[in-house]
């Protein structure tokens, strides 16, 4: 599966499953007035490139539409290897961002490889992988999100006085599990990894495994970064990290921009925080 979720190595996951986590429940993320009153759909296209080599990985098309107290999104990601990921979801925005439903279908050369559906109201979750179908029911907290919802809800963090928050996220690897995610602002400056630097706020996301787990696996728990525009209503601008539990390490940025030269050691300097 290739969709925007945080990844933990299988070695860490095996221990996390058996280790209770200190769950910190956050309030649902607030919705900007510009989102509530938007009368036309917002569409964007992002280029995906391998983090180290700079090779093109694919392209992502996204569409957000506000319909009364509902926000609907569609995200289609086309990879160079023939895989197409189609993700759709609905959120209630009447009182903060509250996930209602999310679905994803992954196809390779037109053939369905995997799919999943999450009903956040009933907690019912269904998924199919390797031709086998499964289902499970959860009791989700109001601050639980999935997949591309993060690009939308985290836009509120740059404007929070404390510059940090936590929330719950359901991931599939391949079975569904819910983790606590900590997010904080690490830079309010310029996104300079592309040819036309833009003012942007950089957020850092890490899985919270509790005090013991964080101490033991600090060096191997992956960190992901999101950038948002610096204006009265921040919008998702760029992403750096692993796409999916088995996906590539990549950099995602707006189509039309050119990536700066990759440093000689094959790493992105801005990722070192």
MOJOMO-V109881 format. One line per field, one symbol per residue. ss: DSSP state (@ for helix, = for strand, . for the rest). burial: I if it has 24 or more other ideal C-beta (glycine too) atoms within 12 Angstrom, else O. A space follows every 50 residues. Layout:
ss->???
burial->???
This chain:
ss->.........@@@@@@@................@@@@.....========= .....============..==========...==========.....=== ========..=========....======..======......==...@@ @@@@@@@@@....=========...================..=...=== ========.@@@@@@@@.....=======......=======......== ====....=.........@@@..
burial->IIIIIIIIOOOIIOOIOOOOIOOOOIOIIIIIOOIOOIOOOIOIOIIIII IOOIOOIIIIIIIIIIOOOIIIIIIIIIIOOOIIIIIIIIIIIOOIIIII IIIIIIOOOOOOIIIIIIIIOOOOIIIOIOOOOOOIOIOIIIIIIIIIII IIIIIIIIIOOOOIIIIIIIIIIIOIIIIIIIIIIIIOOOIOIIOOOIOI IIIIIIIIIOOOIOOOIOOOIIIIIIIIIOOOOIIIIIIIIIIIIOIIII IIIIOOOOIOOOOOOOOIOIIOO
